[in-house]
Amino acid sequence: MKKAEEIYVKMLENKISPNVVTLNTLINGYCKSGDLTNAQNTFNTMLEQKIMPNVTTFNILISGFCKSGNIEQVKHMLHSMKKFKIHPFNVTFLILEMLKLEHLRKFL
C-alpha cells in the first residue's frame, strides 16, 4: 500500500485528478490489508471530490466490511448503493452469499 499511496500523492502534487478507478484501487488495497479506516476515508474523499462511486466501489467495501465482521457498515453500504441508485450485480449477491450474510439482501 505504501507504493500505491506514494503514487497517489505524486498524482495530486502533479495536479492529476484521480478518477473512480484510481480510488477503487486504493480502497481495494486498504480493504485487502485490513485497513478499513483508510478505505472508508478514501470513499469519503471520493464523495467530497464529487467522484461518483460505482458498483465495484461498493462491492469492494461490502466485502471488506463483511470480512471484518462490521455488519452495521455493510448495511450502511447497501443503503448507500440504493441512495446512489446503483444496482447490485450478481457479484454483490455472491459476496453476501459467500460470507453467509443472506439476510442483508432485504436492505437492497
Secondary structure, 3 states (H helix, E strand, C coil): CHHHHHHHHHHHHCCCCCCHHHHHHHHHHHHHCCCHHHHHHHHHHHHHCCCCCCHHHHHHHHHHHHHHCCHHHHHHHHHHHHHCCCCCCHHHHHHHHHCCCHHHHHHC
